[in-house]
Amino acid sequence: MARRGLSLLRGGFAALGPNRHRFCFDSAALASQTFSGTRSTCDLALFRGTLALTQAKRAMGEAVAHNQLKPLRILFCGDEFPAAEFYTRKNLQQYPHLHLDSCPRTLVADRIGDYDICVPRMMRLDAEVIARAKQLQLIVQFGVGLEGVDIEAATRAGIKVARIPSVNTGNALACAEHCIYMMLGLLRHQRVMASSIAAKRLGEPAGSTLYGKTIFILGYGHIGKELALRLRYFGVHLLAVRRSWTSLRGSQNGALPNTSDDEDFVNEKGGSERILEFASRADIVVTCCTLNPSTKGIIDATFLSAMKKGAYVVNIARGGLLDYDAVLAGIESGHLGGLAIDVAWTEPFDPTDPILQHPNVLITPHVGGVTDLSYQAMGKIIAETAHQLSVGMPTTGIEVVN
């Protein structure tokens, strides 16, 4: 307990920042008087630590009230995913010293030098743009994707780069639900339904059920686990691949508890050596893996030829996981029975793309994780992270990658 009290004491005084001198001696004196000769050293340390934290919070509250906290500016790049800015602004209302602006991507390079935090959204932050960010402390994505950020350039410039882990914000479960929506859309021929309605035809098309299907989850990370958790109630046979089957547990610092702490939801699991085997047995392949040099174009001609004729592919992760030419050939030949994607090779999407125009293809506009639950949680994390930086406290809720 003495160690816990000492930790609290140090944390409280650290949180006071420049105001710590106002409270150190008063706190120690009060604690000594209260416990003189009657309490153990353990209790005394715990009391002092708790008191210091209380004083720290009071000091920060007074600083906010008197506008003494360091002003900090946040820049949202571009206008995609407008809900991200909306929920962040909502959570920033309690922090008057924090200011949020957004600007078109074409103007970011000229304006980024005036900001402390940058949220790139779909903006590519290359070395040239980062070189102009003279006062930037943090690049943090509203989500997990950092493919567009030159992390090495940011590191050289002394700028931290971070993402918001999907496991405890509701983002992973939102993407998992969206996966199921897209699977059902393929199985029930959603695009053909629209034609039936337009032609006033009833009772067609005849669809299929998820029940009895074999589902291959390619990339058993946080989204894959949330998907498996939900799919088990549909009566499916689940196959899954990940690089390492060590325990996948999320931290408990986020908005939601981790709902799946083991791999019992999967019927068969393996590593990269079983990818083609699982592909050959699956009725539906769901790509949930991250995009990196080893996974780019992983759904290629070899993978598709291993699949059963008429099987489906659902991509909830990144467009670059699919080899464009191989997918186009597969969908046009009919070997690939259907494709559902929430992400594409180029974004914003090109509505004239022959793949997107195919009747057996479903597309949604990168909305898998865009829900009120997940965006409220991530907006809260952005606001709290900015506040923590402004008062010199350690950041929580984000994952720094450099």
C-alpha positions in Angstrom: 0.0 0.0 0.0 2.9 2.3 0.7 4.1 1.9 -2.9 0.6 2.6 -4.2 0.4 5.7 -2.0 3.8 6.9 -3.3 2.7 6.3 -6.9 -0.5 8.4 -6.3 1.6 11.1 -4.7 4.0 11.3 -7.6 1.1 11.2 -10.1 -0.7 13.9 -8.3 2.2 16.3 -8.1 3.2 15.6 -11.7 -0.4 16.4 -12.8 -0.1 19.8 -11.0 2.6 20.9 -13.5 3.7 24.4 -12.9 1.1 24.8 -10.0 2.6 22.0 -7.9 4.5 24.4 -5.6 1.2 25.8 -4.4 0.1 22.5 -2.8 3.2 20.4 -2.0 3.9 21.9 1.5 0.3 22.4 2.5 -0.6 18.8 1.6 2.4 17.3 3.4 1.7 19.4 6.5 -2.0 18.5 6.6 -1.2 14.8 6.1 1.4 14.9 8.9 -1.0 16.5 11.3 -3.9 14.2 10.5 -1.8 11.0 10.9 0.7 12.0 13.6 1.4 9.1 15.8 -1.8 7.3 15.0 -1.5 5.8 11.5 1.0 3.6 9.7 3.4 4.8 7.1 1.3 2.9 4.5 -1.8 4.8 5.4 0.1 8.1 5.4 1.5 7.6 2.0 -1.9 6.6 0.6 -3.5 9.6 2.1 -0.9 12.0 0.8 -1.1 10.5 -2.7 -4.9 10.7 -2.8 -4.8 14.3 -1.4 -2.3 15.3 -4.1 -4.4 13.9 -6.9 -7.4 15.8 -5.5 -5.4 19.0 -5.4 -4.1 18.4 -8.9 -7.6 18.1 -10.3 -8.6 21.3 -8.4 -5.6 23.1 -9.8 -6.4 22.1 -13.3 -10.0 23.1 -12.8 -8.9 26.6 -11.5 -6.5 26.9 -14.4 -9.3 26.2 -16.9 -11.6 28.7 -15.2 -8.9 31.4 -15.4 -7.8 30.4 -19.0 -4.4 29.6 -17.7 -4.1 26.3 -19.5 -1.9 26.2 -22.6 -4.1 26.8 -25.7 -3.8 23.9 -28.1 -5.0 23.7 -31.7 -6.3 20.6 -33.5 -6.5 20.3 -37.3 -8.8 17.9 -39.1 -7.7 17.3 -42.7 -10.3 17.1 -45.5 -14.0 16.8 -45.3 -14.4 13.0 -45.4 -16.0 11.2 -42.4 -17.8 14.4 -41.1 -19.1 12.5 -38.1 -15.5 12.4 -36.7 -15.3 16.2 -36.5 -18.9 16.4 -35.1 -18.3 14.0 -32.2 -14.9 15.5 -31.4 -16.3 19.0 -31.3 -19.1 17.7 -29.0 -16.5 16.3 -26.6 -14.3 19.4 -26.7 -17.0 21.6 -25.3 -15.7 21.0 -21.8 -12.2 22.2 -22.8 -12.4 25.9 -23.8 -8.6 26.1 -24.2 -8.7 23.6 -27.0 -9.6 24.7 -30.5 -10.5 22.6 -33.5 -10.4 23.6 -37.2 -10.8 21.7 -40.4 -9.6 22.6 -43.9 -9.6 21.1 -47.4 -6.8 18.7 -48.1 -5.4 21.2 -50.7 -4.8 23.7 -47.9 -3.3 21.5 -45.2 0.3 22.0 -46.3 0.0 25.7 -45.9 -1.8 25.6 -42.6 -0.4 22.7 -40.7 2.4 24.8 -39.2 0.0 26.5 -36.9 -1.3 23.4 -35.2 -0.3 21.1 -32.3 -2.3 18.0 -33.3 -3.3 16.7 -36.7 -6.0 14.2 -37.5 -5.3 13.2 -41.1 -8.5 11.3 -42.0 -7.9 10.5 -45.7 -5.1 13.0 -46.1 -1.7 11.7 -47.1 0.9 13.2 -44.8 4.2 12.8 -46.6 7.6 14.1 -45.6 7.1 17.4 -47.5 3.9 18.2 -45.5 5.4 17.0 -42.2 8.4 19.3 -42.7 6.0 22.3 -42.5 4.5 21.1 -39.2 6.9 23.2 -37.1 4.9 23.0 -33.8 3.1 19.7 -34.3 3.3 17.3 -31.4 1.0 14.5 -32.5 -0.5 13.0 -35.6 -3.4 10.8 -34.5 -5.8 9.0 -36.8 -9.5 8.9 -36.1 -9.4 5.1 -36.2 -6.6 2.7 -37.0 -5.4 3.4 -40.5 -2.0 5.0 -40.8 -1.0 3.9 -44.3 -1.1 7.5 -45.5 1.3 8.9 -42.8 5.1 8.9 -43.4 5.9 7.6 -39.9 9.6 7.8 -40.5 9.5 11.5 -41.4 7.3 12.2 -38.4 9.8 10.4 -36.1 12.7 12.4 -37.5 10.7 15.6 -36.8 10.0 14.5 -33.3 6.3 14.1 -33.9 4.4 11.2 -32.3 2.1 9.2 -34.5 -0.8 7.3 -33.0 -4.0 5.4 -33.8 -7.1 4.7 -31.8 -7.3 0.9 -31.2 -10.6 -0.6 -32.4 -11.1 -3.1 -29.6 -12.7 -0.9 -26.8 -14.3 1.9 -28.8 -17.0 0.0 -30.5 -15.2 0.3 -33.8 -14.4 -3.4 -34.1 -17.9 -4.6 -33.3 -19.4 -2.0 -35.7 -17.2 -3.4 -38.5 -18.2 -6.9 -37.5 -21.9 -6.1 -37.7 -21.3 -4.5 -41.1 -19.6 -7.6 -42.3 -22.6 -9.7 -41.5 -24.8 -7.1 -43.3 -22.7 -7.5 -46.4 -22.6 -11.3 -46.2 -26.4 -11.3 -46.0 -26.6 -8.8 -48.9 -24.6 -11.2 -51.1 -26.5 -14.3 -50.0 -29.9 -12.7 -50.5 -28.9 -11.0 -53.8 -29.6 -7.4 -52.6 -28.9 -5.8 -56.0 -31.3 -8.2 -57.8 -33.9 -7.3 -55.2 -33.8 -3.7 -56.4 -34.5 -4.9 -59.9 -37.4 -7.0 -58.7 -39.0 -4.1 -57.0 -38.6 -1.9 -60.0 -40.2 -4.6 -62.2 -43.0 -5.2 -59.6 -41.9 -8.9 -59.3 -42.7 -10.7 -56.0 -41.0 -13.7 -54.5 -37.7 -13.4 -56.3 -34.7 -13.7 -56.1 -34.4 -16.8 -54.1 -31.5 -16.4 -51.7 -29.3 -18.5 -49.4 -28.8 -18.5 -45.6 -25.7 -18.1 -43.5 -26.7 -21.3 -41.7 -24.5 -24.2 -42.7 -21.9 -22.1 -44.5 -18.1 -22.2 -44.0 -16.6 -18.8 -43.3 -12.9 -18.1 -43.6 -11.8 -15.1 -41.5 -8.5 -13.9 -43.0 -6.8 -11.9 -40.3 -8.1 -12.8 -36.9 -7.5 -9.5 -35.1 -10.0 -7.4 -33.1 -12.6 -7.2 -35.9 -12.1 -10.9 -36.7 -12.8 -11.9 -33.1 -15.9 -9.7 -32.9 -17.1 -11.2 -36.1 -16.5 -14.7 -35.0 -18.3 -14.0 -31.7 -21.5 -12.9 -33.6 -21.3 -15.5 -36.4 -21.3 -18.5 -34.0 -25.1 -17.9 -33.5 -25.8 -18.3 -37.2 -24.7 -22.0 -37.3 -21.6 -21.5 -39.4 -18.3 -23.4 -39.5 -15.5 -20.9 -38.8 -12.0 -21.0 -40.1 -9.4 -18.3 -39.2 -5.8 -17.4 -39.8 -3.5 -15.1 -38.0 0.2 -14.8 -37.8 0.4 -15.7 -34.1 -2.2 -17.2 -31.9 -1.1 -15.6 -28.7 -3.8 -14.1 -26.6 -5.5 -11.2 -28.2 -6.7 -9.0 -25.3 -7.5 -5.3 -25.5 -6.6 -2.9 -22.8 -9.4 -1.7 -20.6 -8.7 2.0 -21.0 -11.3 2.4 -23.8 -15.0 3.0 -23.7 -16.1 -0.6 -23.9 -15.1 -3.9 -22.2 -13.4 -6.5 -24.3 -16.2 -9.0 -25.1 -14.1 -11.9 -26.4 -11.1 -13.1 -24.5 -10.4 -16.4 -26.2 -10.4 -18.2 -29.6 -13.2 -20.8 -28.8 -15.4 -19.1 -31.4 -13.3 -20.6 -34.2 -13.7 -24.2 -35.3 -10.3 -24.4 -37.0 -7.4 -22.0 -36.9 -4.0 -21.8 -38.5 -1.2 -19.6 -39.7 -0.2 -18.4 -43.2 0.5 -22.0 -44.3 -3.2 -22.8 -44.2 -4.5 -19.8 -46.2 -5.0 -21.6 -49.5 -6.4 -24.7 -47.8 -9.0 -22.6 -45.9 -9.7 -20.6 -49.1 -10.6 -23.8 -50.9 -13.1 -24.9 -48.3 -14.8 -21.5 -47.6 -18.2 -20.4 -48.9 -17.3 -16.8 -47.9 -13.9 -15.3 -47.3 -13.8 -12.2 -45.1 -10.6 -10.1 -45.2 -9.9 -8.4 -41.8 -6.1 -8.1 -41.9 -4.0 -5.0 -41.9 -2.5 -3.7 -45.0 1.3 -4.1 -45.2 3.9 -5.3 -47.7 3.2 -8.9 -46.9 -0.6 -8.6 -47.2 -0.9 -6.2 -50.2 -2.8 -8.0 -53.0 -3.2 -11.2 -50.9 -6.5 -11.9 -52.7 -4.7 -12.6 -56.0 -5.2 -15.0 -58.9 -3.7 -17.9 -56.9 -6.0 -17.3 -54.0 -9.1 -16.9 -56.1 -8.4 -20.0 -58.2 -8.1 -22.0 -54.9 -11.6 -20.9 -53.9 -14.7 -22.9 -54.7 -16.6 -21.7 -57.8 -19.3 -19.3 -56.8 -17.8 -18.5 -53.4 -17.9 -14.9 -52.1 -15.3 -12.4 -50.8 -16.1 -9.7 -48.3 -13.5 -6.9 -47.6 -14.0 -4.8 -44.5 -10.3 -3.8 -44.1 -8.3 -2.1 -46.9 -8.8 -2.0 -50.6 -5.2 -2.8 -51.3 -5.7 -6.4 -49.9 -7.4 -7.3 -53.2 -5.5 -7.6 -56.5 -7.7 -5.5 -58.8 -7.0 -7.4 -62.1 -7.5 -10.8 -60.4 -10.8 -9.8 -58.8 -12.0 -8.3 -62.1 -11.2 -11.5 -63.9 -12.8 -13.6 -61.2 -16.1 -11.7 -61.1 -16.4 -11.5 -64.8 -15.8 -15.2 -65.3 -18.2 -16.1 -62.6 -15.7 -18.1 -60.6 -16.0 -15.4 -57.9 -19.7 -15.6 -57.1 -19.9 -12.2 -55.5 -17.9 -9.4 -53.9 -18.9 -7.1 -51.0 -16.5 -4.2 -50.2 -16.6 -1.3 -47.8 -13.2 -0.2 -49.1 -11.8 0.1 -52.6 -8.6 0.4 -54.5 -9.1 4.2 -54.9 -11.1 6.3 -52.6 -13.4 8.2 -53.1 -14.8 5.4 -55.2 -15.1 5.7 -59.0 -18.7 4.8 -59.8 -17.7 3.9 -63.4 -15.3 1.2 -62.2 -16.3 -2.0 -64.0 -16.0 -4.0 -60.8 -18.4 -1.7 -58.9 -20.9 -1.8 -61.8 -21.1 -5.6 -61.8 -24.5 -6.9 -60.6 -22.8 -9.4 -58.2 -20.9 -6.7 -56.4 -22.1 -4.8 -53.3 -20.3 -1.6 -52.1 -20.7 0.6 -49.1 -18.9 4.0 -48.8 -16.4 3.1 -46.1 -18.9 3.2 -43.3 -18.2 -0.1 -41.5 -17.0 1.6 -38.4 -19.0 4.8 -38.7 -21.6 4.5 -35.9 -22.7 6.8 -33.1 -21.3 4.3 -30.6 -17.8 4.1 -32.1 -17.5 7.8 -33.1 -18.7 9.1 -29.8 -16.0 7.0 -28.1 -13.3 8.0 -30.5 -14.3 11.7 -30.4 -14.0 11.5 -26.6 -10.5 10.0 -26.9 -9.3 12.7 -29.3 -10.6 15.4 -26.9 -9.1 13.8 -23.8 -5.8 13.2 -25.6 -5.6 16.9 -26.6 -6.4 18.0 -23.0 -3.8 15.6 -21.6 -1.1 17.1 -23.9 -2.1 20.6 -23.0 -1.6 20.0 -19.2 1.5 17.8 -19.6 -0.1 14.5 -18.6 0.6 11.1 -20.2 -1.9 10.3 -23.0 -4.4 7.4 -22.6 -6.6 5.7 -25.1 -4.3 6.0 -28.1 -1.6 3.7 -29.4 1.6 5.5 -30.3 3.4 3.6 -33.1 6.8 5.4 -33.1 
